[in-house]
Amino acid sequence: MSSSAYNHGIKAASVWKRLSNVYSDADSRFTAWAVRKGIPVAVGKTLVPFSALLLMASALIAGFAVGAVIIAAAAFVYMVRYIQMNQATSADPDESPSANGPDFRNGRDGYGYYYGADDSIFSSTESVNNEEENKA
């Protein structure tokens, strides 16, 4: 039998045997310590599982802390990069042209929403209507 599943089983069994030997050795040492100090044996027997749980909990908390730091650093880098990409070329935002649609600015017919540049060759409908009224 030389299948890979069988080999993995042998490896898992040897790891489990080693861990159980370490657990029983530590349990017997803590029990002997409790007997020497005059402490109840139950306290000596609970130290090993409690320390194993404490070790796993501290590893879990450390993992969450490292993950939170990584996420916070990535968010900070994203914010800084987004600010740099969207920074206007002009210091005065009223002078910078909008490429995404209408702007509220002072145009030919006063303040309002205008598309495109101020030097457009097309006149607005309001100025055409005013010229027709003035002629009549």
C-alpha atoms as an extended CHARMM CRD file, in Angstrom:
* protein
*
       136  EXT
         1         1  MET       CA              0.0000000000        0.0000000000        0.0000000000  PROA      1               0.0000000000
         2         2  SER       CA              1.7960000000        3.0530000000       -1.2160000000  PROA      2               0.0000000000
         3         3  SER       CA             -1.0630000000        5.4030000000       -1.9660000000  PROA      3               0.0000000000
         4         4  SER       CA             -0.6830000000        9.0640000000       -1.0900000000  PROA      4               0.0000000000
         5         5  ALA       CA             -3.7720000000        8.9990000000        1.1670000000  PROA      5               0.0000000000
         6         6  TYR       CA             -2.2400000000        6.1800000000        3.1890000000  PROA      6               0.0000000000
         7         7  ASN       CA              1.0230000000        8.1120000000        3.5290000000  PROA      7               0.0000000000
         8         8  HSD       CA             -0.8540000000       11.2150000000        4.6780000000  PROA      8               0.0000000000
         9         9  GLY       CA             -2.6710000000        9.0830000000        7.2510000000  PROA      9               0.0000000000
        10        10  ILE       CA              0.6200000000        7.7230000000        8.5860000000  PROA      10              0.0000000000
        11        11  LYS       CA              1.9830000000       11.2550000000        8.8690000000  PROA      11              0.0000000000
        12        12  ALA       CA             -1.1590000000       12.5140000000       10.6410000000  PROA      12              0.0000000000
        13        13  ALA       CA             -1.0460000000        9.5650000000       13.0620000000  PROA      13              0.0000000000
        14        14  SER       CA              2.5940000000       10.2520000000       13.9340000000  PROA      14              0.0000000000
        15        15  VAL       CA              1.8460000000       13.9510000000       14.5320000000  PROA      15              0.0000000000
        16        16  TRP       CA             -1.1320000000       13.0320000000       16.7260000000  PROA      16              0.0000000000
        17        17  LYS       CA              0.9650000000       10.5380000000       18.7150000000  PROA      17              0.0000000000
        18        18  ARG       CA              3.6930000000       13.1380000000       19.2800000000  PROA      18              0.0000000000
        19        19  LEU       CA              1.1600000000       15.7900000000       20.3970000000  PROA      19              0.0000000000
        20        20  SER       CA             -0.6170000000       13.3750000000       22.7350000000  PROA      20              0.0000000000
        21        21  ASN       CA              2.7350000000       12.3960000000       24.2880000000  PROA      21              0.0000000000
        22        22  VAL       CA              3.6050000000       16.0600000000       24.8280000000  PROA      22              0.0000000000
        23        23  TYR       CA              0.1650000000       16.6600000000       26.3740000000  PROA      23              0.0000000000
        24        24  SER       CA              0.3790000000       13.6880000000       28.7410000000  PROA      24              0.0000000000
        25        25  ASP       CA              3.9540000000       14.6190000000       29.7560000000  PROA      25              0.0000000000
        26        26  ALA       CA              2.9420000000       18.2360000000       30.5130000000  PROA      26              0.0000000000
        27        27  ASP       CA             -0.1680000000       17.0310000000       32.3400000000  PROA      27              0.0000000000
        28        28  SER       CA              1.8620000000       14.7090000000       34.5750000000  PROA      28              0.0000000000
        29        29  ARG       CA              4.3980000000       17.4670000000       35.3030000000  PROA      29              0.0000000000
        30        30  PHE       CA              1.7060000000       20.0090000000       36.2520000000  PROA      30              0.0000000000
        31        31  THR       CA             -0.0820000000       17.3830000000       38.3760000000  PROA      31              0.0000000000
        32        32  ALA       CA              3.1650000000       16.6060000000       40.2310000000  PROA      32              0.0000000000
        33        33  TRP       CA              3.7510000000       20.3470000000       40.7160000000  PROA      33              0.0000000000
        34        34  ALA       CA              0.2340000000       20.7550000000       42.1720000000  PROA      34              0.0000000000
        35        35  VAL       CA              0.8130000000       17.8480000000       44.5940000000  PROA      35              0.0000000000
        36        36  ARG       CA              4.1730000000       19.2940000000       45.7250000000  PROA      36              0.0000000000
        37        37  LYS       CA              2.6480000000       22.7450000000       46.3770000000  PROA      37              0.0000000000
        38        38  GLY       CA             -0.4020000000       21.3550000000       48.1440000000  PROA      38              0.0000000000
        39        39  ILE       CA             -2.7780000000       22.6250000000       45.4600000000  PROA      39              0.0000000000
        40        40  PRO       CA             -5.7170000000       20.4250000000       44.4040000000  PROA      40              0.0000000000
        41        41  VAL       CA             -4.8090000000       18.0390000000       41.5690000000  PROA      41              0.0000000000
        42        42  ALA       CA             -7.6860000000       19.3530000000       39.4290000000  PROA      42              0.0000000000
        43        43  VAL       CA             -5.9330000000       22.7240000000       39.1870000000  PROA      43              0.0000000000
        44        44  GLY       CA             -2.7750000000       21.0140000000       37.9320000000  PROA      44              0.0000000000
        45        45  LYS       CA             -4.7610000000       19.0560000000       35.3520000000  PROA      45              0.0000000000
        46        46  THR       CA             -6.5550000000       22.1550000000       34.0140000000  PROA      46              0.0000000000
        47        47  LEU       CA             -3.3940000000       24.1790000000       33.3870000000  PROA      47              0.0000000000
        48        48  VAL       CA             -2.4630000000       22.3380000000       30.1770000000  PROA      48              0.0000000000
        49        49  PRO       CA             -5.8260000000       22.6930000000       28.3830000000  PROA      49              0.0000000000
        50        50  PHE       CA             -6.1780000000       26.2610000000       29.6150000000  PROA      50              0.0000000000
        51        51  SER       CA             -2.7250000000       27.1990000000       28.3230000000  PROA      51              0.0000000000
        52        52  ALA       CA             -3.4760000000       25.5340000000       24.9550000000  PROA      52              0.0000000000
        53        53  LEU       CA             -6.7480000000       27.4790000000       24.6500000000  PROA      53              0.0000000000
        54        54  LEU       CA             -4.9750000000       30.6820000000       25.6690000000  PROA      54              0.0000000000
        55        55  LEU       CA             -2.3180000000       30.0840000000       23.0180000000  PROA      55              0.0000000000
        56        56  MET       CA             -4.9350000000       29.5060000000       20.2880000000  PROA      56              0.0000000000
        57        57  ALA       CA             -6.9600000000       32.5590000000       21.3590000000  PROA      57              0.0000000000
        58        58  SER       CA             -3.8800000000       34.7900000000       21.3540000000  PROA      58              0.0000000000
        59        59  ALA       CA             -2.9280000000       33.5210000000       17.8780000000  PROA      59              0.0000000000
        60        60  LEU       CA             -6.4500000000       34.2920000000       16.6370000000  PROA      60              0.0000000000
        61        61  ILE       CA             -6.4160000000       37.7950000000       18.1350000000  PROA      61              0.0000000000
        62        62  ALA       CA             -2.9600000000       38.4600000000       16.6910000000  PROA      62              0.0000000000
        63        63  GLY       CA             -4.2110000000       37.3570000000       13.2700000000  PROA      63              0.0000000000
        64        64  PHE       CA             -7.1600000000       39.7420000000       13.4840000000  PROA      64              0.0000000000
        65        65  ALA       CA             -4.8450000000       42.5660000000       14.5620000000  PROA      65              0.0000000000
        66        66  VAL       CA             -2.4610000000       41.9530000000       11.6530000000  PROA      66              0.0000000000
        67        67  GLY       CA             -5.3960000000       41.7840000000        9.2470000000  PROA      67              0.0000000000
        68        68  ALA       CA             -6.8370000000       45.0480000000       10.5960000000  PROA      68              0.0000000000
        69        69  VAL       CA             -3.4810000000       46.7950000000       10.1940000000  PROA      69              0.0000000000
        70        70  ILE       CA             -3.1520000000       45.5410000000        6.6110000000  PROA      70              0.0000000000
        71        71  ILE       CA             -6.6910000000       46.6760000000        5.7400000000  PROA      71              0.0000000000
        72        72  ALA       CA             -6.1540000000       50.0970000000        7.3610000000  PROA      72              0.0000000000
        73        73  ALA       CA             -2.8730000000       50.5970000000        5.4910000000  PROA      73              0.0000000000
        74        74  ALA       CA             -4.4810000000       49.5900000000        2.1880000000  PROA      74              0.0000000000
        75        75  ALA       CA             -7.3870000000       51.9850000000        2.7990000000  PROA      75              0.0000000000
        76        76  PHE       CA             -4.9690000000       54.8170000000        3.5560000000  PROA      76              0.0000000000
        77        77  VAL       CA             -2.9360000000       54.1290000000        0.4110000000  PROA      77              0.0000000000
        78        78  TYR       CA             -6.1460000000       53.9960000000       -1.6610000000  PROA      78              0.0000000000
        79        79  MET       CA             -7.3750000000       57.3150000000       -0.2310000000  PROA      79              0.0000000000
        80        80  VAL       CA             -4.0540000000       59.0550000000       -0.8880000000  PROA      80              0.0000000000
        81        81  ARG       CA             -3.8860000000       57.7010000000       -4.4250000000  PROA      81              0.0000000000
        82        82  TYR       CA             -7.4980000000       58.6970000000       -5.1410000000  PROA      82              0.0000000000
        83        83  ILE       CA             -6.8590000000       62.2400000000       -3.8850000000  PROA      83              0.0000000000
        84        84  GLN       CA             -3.7570000000       62.5410000000       -6.0680000000  PROA      84              0.0000000000
        85        85  MET       CA             -5.5710000000       61.2870000000       -9.1770000000  PROA      85              0.0000000000
        86        86  ASN       CA             -8.5400000000       63.6430000000       -8.7450000000  PROA      86              0.0000000000
        87        87  GLN       CA             -6.5560000000       66.7500000000       -7.8790000000  PROA      87              0.0000000000
        88        88  ALA       CA             -7.4610000000       69.6210000000      -10.2120000000  PROA      88              0.0000000000
        89        89  THR       CA             -4.7610000000       71.0270000000      -12.4670000000  PROA      89              0.0000000000
        90        90  SER       CA             -5.7210000000       74.5910000000      -11.6490000000  PROA      90              0.0000000000
        91        91  ALA       CA             -5.5500000000       76.0340000000       -8.1500000000  PROA      91              0.0000000000
        92        92  ASP       CA             -8.8580000000       77.8480000000       -8.6850000000  PROA      92              0.0000000000
        93        93  PRO       CA            -11.6930000000       75.3520000000       -9.2420000000  PROA      93              0.0000000000
        94        94  ASP       CA            -13.7960000000       78.0050000000      -11.0470000000  PROA      94              0.0000000000
        95        95  GLU       CA            -11.2040000000       78.2010000000      -13.8330000000  PROA      95              0.0000000000
        96        96  SER       CA            -10.8120000000       74.4800000000      -14.3920000000  PROA      96              0.0000000000
        97        97  PRO       CA            -12.9870000000       73.1240000000      -17.1910000000  PROA      97              0.0000000000
        98        98  SER       CA            -15.3870000000       70.2880000000      -16.4960000000  PROA      98              0.0000000000
        99        99  ALA       CA            -15.1160000000       67.3920000000      -18.8870000000  PROA      99              0.0000000000
       100       100  ASN       CA            -18.0690000000       65.5310000000      -17.4130000000  PROA      100             0.0000000000
       101       101  GLY       CA            -21.0150000000       67.7380000000      -18.3130000000  PROA      101             0.0000000000
       102       102  PRO       CA            -22.4650000000       71.1230000000      -17.4840000000  PROA      102             0.0000000000
       103       103  ASP       CA            -20.7500000000       73.6390000000      -15.2270000000  PROA      103             0.0000000000
       104       104  PHE       CA            -22.3440000000       76.3160000000      -13.1170000000  PROA      104             0.0000000000
       105       105  ARG       CA            -20.4140000000       79.4140000000      -14.1790000000  PROA      105             0.0000000000
       106       106  ASN       CA            -20.7090000000       82.9450000000      -15.4940000000  PROA      106             0.0000000000
       107       107  GLY       CA            -21.3650000000       82.6500000000      -19.2140000000  PROA      107             0.0000000000
       108       108  ARG       CA            -22.7710000000       84.8290000000      -22.0020000000  PROA      108             0.0000000000
       109       109  ASP       CA            -26.1810000000       85.0280000000      -20.3580000000  PROA      109             0.0000000000
       110       110  GLY       CA            -25.0200000000       85.3820000000      -16.7680000000  PROA      110             0.0000000000
       111       111  TYR       CA            -24.5850000000       82.7120000000      -14.1300000000  PROA      111             0.0000000000
       112       112  GLY       CA            -26.0170000000       79.3160000000      -14.9940000000  PROA      112             0.0000000000
       113       113  TYR       CA            -25.2440000000       75.8340000000      -16.2650000000  PROA      113             0.0000000000
       114       114  TYR       CA            -23.2180000000       75.8320000000      -19.4750000000  PROA      114             0.0000000000
       115       115  TYR       CA            -21.7940000000       73.0450000000      -21.6220000000  PROA      115             0.0000000000
       116       116  GLY       CA            -18.4200000000       73.3700000000      -23.3130000000  PROA      116             0.0000000000
       117       117  ALA       CA            -16.1230000000       76.3620000000      -23.4940000000  PROA      117             0.0000000000
       118       118  ASP       CA            -17.0730000000       80.0280000000      -23.0270000000  PROA      118             0.0000000000
       119       119  ASP       CA            -15.7950000000       80.9240000000      -26.4940000000  PROA      119             0.0000000000
       120       120  SER       CA            -18.3780000000       78.7750000000      -28.2300000000  PROA      120             0.0000000000
       121       121  ILE       CA            -19.4620000000       79.9370000000      -31.7080000000  PROA      121             0.0000000000
       122       122  PHE       CA            -23.0290000000       78.9650000000      -30.9830000000  PROA      122             0.0000000000
       123       123  SER       CA            -25.2400000000       81.4400000000      -29.2040000000  PROA      123             0.0000000000
       124       124  SER       CA            -27.7550000000       80.4520000000      -26.5840000000  PROA      124             0.0000000000
       125       125  THR       CA            -31.4860000000       80.4680000000      -27.3420000000  PROA      125             0.0000000000
       126       126  GLU       CA            -32.0590000000       83.2170000000      -24.7800000000  PROA      126             0.0000000000
       127       127  SER       CA            -29.6810000000       85.6190000000      -26.5320000000  PROA      127             0.0000000000
       128       128  VAL       CA            -31.3160000000       84.8320000000      -29.9120000000  PROA      128             0.0000000000
       129       129  ASN       CA            -34.7560000000       85.5250000000      -28.4170000000  PROA      129             0.0000000000
       130       130  ASN       CA            -33.5150000000       88.8140000000      -26.9240000000  PROA      130             0.0000000000
       131       131  GLU       CA            -32.1240000000       89.9200000000      -30.2900000000  PROA      131             0.0000000000
       132       132  GLU       CA            -35.4550000000       89.1520000000      -32.0220000000  PROA      132             0.0000000000
       133       133  GLU       CA            -37.3980000000       91.1010000000      -29.3890000000  PROA      133             0.0000000000
       134       134  ASN       CA            -35.0620000000       94.0660000000      -29.7290000000  PROA      134             0.0000000000
       135       135  LYS       CA            -35.5380000000       94.1440000000      -33.5250000000  PROA      135             0.0000000000
       136       136  ALA       CA            -39.3030000000       94.0990000000      -33.3130000000  PROA      136             0.0000000000
